[in-house]
Amino acid sequence: MYYSKMLCMLSNTEHGFGVSIEDAVPRNTFHLRQMHSSNVIEITGLETSGEIDADAVFTRSSRPLSIATADCLPVLVGSSSETFVAAIHAGWKGLSSGIIRNSVNAFSQAGIDLSSLKVAIGPCIMECCYEVPLQMISELQVVHGEVWSKKQPPWFFSRPVHNANSALETHGEAWLSLSKYCVLLLLAEGIKLSQIEQSTVCTYCSSLGFGSYRRRHQRSEPKNFQYSWVRSIF
């Protein structure tokens, strides 16, 4: 299944979100051994896929990059001025431990013009379906509270309406927006809002066939996830 409403921000790339069959990604695509970490690597294009522990990868080669998600954020990055792409796997653990800051710093240190970057954030579990403990909210506030000082933080204390057909048992705690959290972190690193595009599709309740870790465990569904991939076409 391909996510039919592709984000269009990455004009100098070929990319896709929601590929549920690995054979549907481009041949010779590089992927990481994802660890929910804040580790970032650069590849030359010759490395063996699936053998490096990290959660963000970038390249200045034409080799395609991919990540797998099942509720976490797939973040794809391209450049409007040079051969460069990146793929970032960002769940709450990665976001809170610095995957966005580390990625942007790594791009900058590699000589990439940050003003040329275009960021596309794909389907993930949305705030309508991602209830989290208040203890987690307290921890995020300690780590990144200054990022949303005087702004709406990336959570809500009542469930935001997204899909009225999705019945969900709640515990009256908090609802976290991974996408908003990611955007606030990108802005804090100097990426402008005009450089960012976000999907509004929820992997839990969209009924589009996306794999959802949380839905699978709550409803005893078969394991399923999706690939997001990107490559430069300069």
TILO-594526 format. One record per residue (C-alpha): residue number from 1; x, y, z. Coordinates in steps of 0.001 Angstrom, whole numbers. Layout:
<nodes>
+-----+---------+---------+---------+
!   i !       X !       Y !       Z !
+-----+---------+---------+---------+
! NUM !       X !       Y !       Z !
...
+-----+---------+---------+---------+
</nodes>
This chain:
<nodes>
+-----+---------+---------+---------+
!   i !       X !       Y !       Z !
+-----+---------+---------+---------+
!   1 !       0 !       0 !       0 !
!   2 !    1369 !    3401 !    -992 !
!   3 !     355 !    6535 !     833 !
!   4 !   -1356 !    8212 !   -2088 !
!   5 !   -1275 !   11809 !    -877 !
!   6 !    2489 !   12268 !    -933 !
!   7 !    3974 !   15299 !     717 !
!   8 !    5321 !   17547 !   -2039 !
!   9 !    7997 !   19477 !    -126 !
!  10 !   10903 !   17354 !   -1358 !
!  11 !   10956 !   18631 !   -4955 !
!  12 !   14496 !   17466 !   -5745 !
!  13 !   13960 !   13947 !   -4492 !
!  14 !   11982 !   10826 !   -5114 !
!  15 !   10352 !    9649 !   -1915 !
!  16 !    7455 !    7713 !    -488 !
!  17 !    5588 !    7153 !    2749 !
!  18 !    3556 !    4111 !    3708 !
!  19 !    5196 !    1398 !    1638 !
!  20 !    4132 !   -1715 !    3509 !
!  21 !    6078 !   -4187 !    1388 !
!  22 !    9869 !   -3989 !    1553 !
!  23 !   10150 !   -5068 !   -2082 !
!  24 !    8331 !   -1861 !   -3075 !
!  25 !   11168 !     425 !   -1958 !
!  26 !   13898 !    1187 !   -4518 !
!  27 !   16592 !   -1414 !   -5026 !
!  28 !   19772 !   -1049 !   -2989 !
!  29 !   18013 !    1099 !    -391 !
!  30 !   20047 !    1586 !    2778 !
!  31 !   18375 !    1094 !    6150 !
!  32 !   19591 !    1253 !    9726 !
!  33 !   19288 !   -1114 !   12634 !
!  34 !   16933 !    1212 !   14505 !
!  35 !   17321 !    1490 !   18270 !
!  36 !   15048 !    4389 !   19376 !
!  37 !   18278 !    6315 !   19932 !
!  38 !   19604 !    9785 !   19090 !
!  39 !   22473 !    8413 !   16965 !
!  40 !   23073 !    9966 !   13527 !
!  41 !   25379 !    8636 !   10808 !
!  42 !   26480 !    9684 !    7348 !
!  43 !   26976 !    7041 !    4649 !
!  44 !   29011 !    7301 !    1478 !
!  45 !   26623 !    5005 !    -350 !
!  46 !   28760 !    1860 !    -193 !
!  47 !   27885 !     621 !    3313 !
!  48 !   26092 !   -2661 !    4010 !
!  49 !   22446 !   -2107 !    4876 !
!  50 !   20999 !   -3188 !    8230 !
!  51 !   24284 !   -3449 !   10127 !
!  52 !   24651 !      13 !   11702 !
!  53 !   22901 !     985 !   14961 !
!  54 !   21400 !    4467 !   14588 !
!  55 !   18079 !    6236 !   14025 !
!  56 !   19035 !    8944 !   11555 !
!  57 !   21081 !    8627 !    8386 !
!  58 !   22099 !   11077 !    5684 !
!  59 !   24064 !   10838 !    2481 !
!  60 !   25461 !   13042 !    -244 !
!  61 !   25284 !   10119 !   -2640 !
!  62 !   22380 !    9029 !   -4837 !
!  63 !   21717 !    5901 !   -2759 !
!  64 !   18137 !    5673 !   -1424 !
!  65 !   17592 !    5712 !    2354 !
!  66 !   14689 !    4193 !    4252 !
!  67 !   13324 !    3795 !    7762 !
!  68 !   10590 !    1584 !    9183 !
!  69 !    7852 !    2906 !   11466 !
!  70 !    4671 !    1732 !   13143 !
!  71 !    3436 !    4888 !   14962 !
!  72 !    6766 !    6752 !   15245 !
!  73 !    7521 !    9708 !   12988 !
!  74 !    9150 !    9120 !    9627 !
!  75 !   11058 !   12311 !    8809 !
!  76 !   12520 !   12702 !    5322 !
!  77 !   14859 !   15557 !    4430 !
!  78 !   16128 !   16843 !    1094 !
!  79 !   17993 !   19871 !    -210 !
!  80 !   16925 !   22361 !   -2861 !
!  81 !   20529 !   23105 !   -3821 !
!  82 !   22664 !   19966 !   -3585 !
!  83 !   22746 !   16170 !   -3592 !
!  84 !   21673 !   15418 !     -48 !
!  85 !   18939 !   13385 !    1639 !
!  86 !   18285 !   12155 !    5164 !
!  87 !   15868 !    9770 !    6848 !
!  88 !   15068 !   10067 !   10551 !
!  89 !   13165 !    7620 !   12782 !
!  90 !   11691 !    9689 !   15608 !
!  91 !    9539 !    8335 !   18403 !
!  92 !    9140 !   10102 !   21718 !
!  93 !   12349 !    8516 !   23010 !
!  94 !   14396 !    9733 !   20077 !
!  95 !   12847 !   13201 !   20147 !
!  96 !   13407 !   13635 !   23878 !
!  97 !   16991 !   12338 !   23725 !
!  98 !   18041 !   14697 !   20919 !
!  99 !   17621 !   13005 !   17532 !
! 100 !   16538 !   16282 !   15886 !
! 101 !   19301 !   18451 !   17366 !
! 102 !   21913 !   15798 !   16616 !
! 103 !   20699 !   15442 !   13048 !
! 104 !   20664 !   19160 !   12285 !
! 105 !   24090 !   19579 !   13907 !
! 106 !   25469 !   16692 !   11850 !
! 107 !   24100 !   18221 !    8640 !
! 108 !   25644 !   21585 !    9502 !
! 109 !   29014 !   20079 !   10416 !
! 110 !   29004 !   18223 !    7098 !
! 111 !   28705 !   21557 !    5295 !
! 112 !   25050 !   21258 !    4290 !
! 113 !   23272 !   24597 !    3831 !
! 114 !   20476 !   24434 !    6403 !
! 115 !   18476 !   27115 !    4589 !
! 116 !   18223 !   24772 !    1594 !
! 117 !   16648 !   21943 !    3555 !
! 118 !   13098 !   20746 !    3003 !
! 119 !   11582 !   18512 !    5674 !
! 120 !    8626 !   16171 !    5155 !
! 121 !    7038 !   14542 !    8209 !
! 122 !    4994 !   11493 !    7300 !
! 123 !    2092 !    9594 !    8872 !
! 124 !    2424 !    8742 !   12564 !
! 125 !     172 !    8197 !   15545 !
! 126 !   -1539 !   11543 !   16103 !
! 127 !   -2567 !   13292 !   19305 !
! 128 !   -6114 !   11970 !   18854 !
! 129 !   -4897 !    8444 !   19656 !
! 130 !   -1646 !    8861 !   21557 !
! 131 !   -2539 !    9071 !   25218 !
! 132 !     537 !    9111 !   27465 !
! 133 !    1119 !    9176 !   31244 !
! 134 !    1387 !   12485 !   33031 !
! 135 !    4782 !   11333 !   34259 !
! 136 !    6042 !   11340 !   30652 !
! 137 !    4741 !   14865 !   30167 !
! 138 !    6639 !   15974 !   33277 !
! 139 !    9824 !   14405 !   31912 !
! 140 !    9421 !   16081 !   28516 !
! 141 !    8849 !   19419 !   30233 !
! 142 !   12113 !   19047 !   32129 !
! 143 !   14060 !   18125 !   28987 !
! 144 !   12586 !   20539 !   26453 !
! 145 !   10316 !   22967 !   28293 !
! 146 !   12293 !   25961 !   27035 !
! 147 !   11530 !   24955 !   23438 !
! 148 !    7815 !   25691 !   23829 !
! 149 !    8078 !   28463 !   26403 !
! 150 !    5177 !   30896 !   25755 !
! 151 !    3838 !   28503 !   23083 !
! 152 !    1336 !   25684 !   23100 !
! 153 !    3266 !   22605 !   24270 !
! 154 !    2992 !   19476 !   22130 !
! 155 !     313 !   17862 !   24277 !
! 156 !   -3281 !   18313 !   25353 !
! 157 !   -5154 !   17383 !   28514 !
! 158 !   -8325 !   16420 !   26653 !
! 159 !   -8497 !   14289 !   23549 !
! 160 !   -8304 !   16338 !   20324 !
! 161 !  -10932 !   15336 !   17779 !
! 162 !   -9464 !   13737 !   14664 !
! 163 !  -11469 !   10699 !   13666 !
! 164 !  -14922 !   10542 !   15216 !
! 165 !  -15267 !    6874 !   14248 !
! 166 !  -12372 !    5782 !   16434 !
! 167 !  -13589 !    4560 !   19819 !
! 168 !  -10701 !    4595 !   22260 !
! 169 !  -10622 !    3791 !   25956 !
! 170 !   -8874 !    6597 !   27844 !
! 171 !   -7402 !    7134 !   31290 !
! 172 !   -7815 !   10903 !   31540 !
! 173 !   -4123 !   11741 !   31325 !
! 174 !   -2504 !   13577 !   28351 !
! 175 !   -2442 !   13370 !   24552 !
! 176 !     929 !   13843 !   22887 !
! 177 !    1526 !   15180 !   19370 !
! 178 !    4766 !   13667 !   18072 !
! 179 !    4488 !   15773 !   14932 !
! 180 !    4134 !   19060 !   16827 !
! 181 !    6958 !   18041 !   19161 !
! 182 !    9199 !   17410 !   16158 !
! 183 !    8294 !   20714 !   14512 !
! 184 !    9038 !   22679 !   17690 !
! 185 !   12446 !   20996 !   17916 !
! 186 !   13190 !   21765 !   14262 !
! 187 !   12272 !   25421 !   14774 !
! 188 !   14555 !   25544 !   17809 !
! 189 !   17426 !   24397 !   15576 !
! 190 !   16852 !   27190 !   13069 !
! 191 !   14726 !   25362 !   10501 !
! 192 !   11900 !   27650 !    9371 !
! 193 !    8252 !   26638 !    9354 !
! 194 !    8172 !   27284 !    5592 !
! 195 !   10729 !   24485 !    5194 !
! 196 !    8495 !   21900 !    6897 !
! 197 !    5489 !   19973 !    5652 !
! 198 !    3463 !   17590 !    7816 !
! 199 !    1072 !   14753 !    7092 !
! 200 !   -2216 !   14824 !    9006 !
! 201 !   -2731 !   11045 !    8708 !
! 202 !   -2927 !    9061 !   11954 !
! 203 !   -1500 !    5547 !   11732 !
! 204 !   -3835 !    4377 !   14497 !
! 205 !   -7235 !    5571 !   13283 !
! 206 !   -6875 !    6532 !    9614 !
! 207 !   -8271 !    3218 !    8262 !
! 208 !   -5667 !    3409 !    5472 !
! 209 !   -3934 !     187 !    6446 !
! 210 !    -951 !    1641 !    8259 !
! 211 !     824 !    -473 !   10826 !
! 212 !     328 !     805 !   14368 !
! 213 !    2285 !    -581 !   17309 !
! 214 !    -253 !     718 !   19805 !
! 215 !   -3295 !    -532 !   17895 !
! 216 !   -1656 !   -3931 !   17396 !
! 217 !   -1147 !   -4368 !   21132 !
! 218 !   -4568 !   -3030 !   22101 !
! 219 !   -6471 !   -5069 !   19523 !
! 220 !   -4186 !   -8107 !   19135 !
! 221 !   -3554 !   -7456 !   15430 !
! 222 !    -780 !   -9060 !   13364 !
! 223 !    2534 !   -7232 !   13373 !
! 224 !    2720 !   -4661 !   10589 !
! 225 !    4761 !   -1569 !    9789 !
! 226 !    5653 !     649 !    6849 !
! 227 !    8733 !    1963 !    5106 !
! 228 !    9463 !    5570 !    4218 !
! 229 !   12200 !    6172 !    1690 !
! 230 !   13986 !    9024 !     -55 !
! 231 !   16719 !    9547 !   -2657 !
! 232 !   18243 !   12562 !   -4340 !
! 233 !   17565 !   13101 !   -8062 !
! 234 !   20075 !   15914 !   -8610 !
+-----+---------+---------+---------+
</nodes>
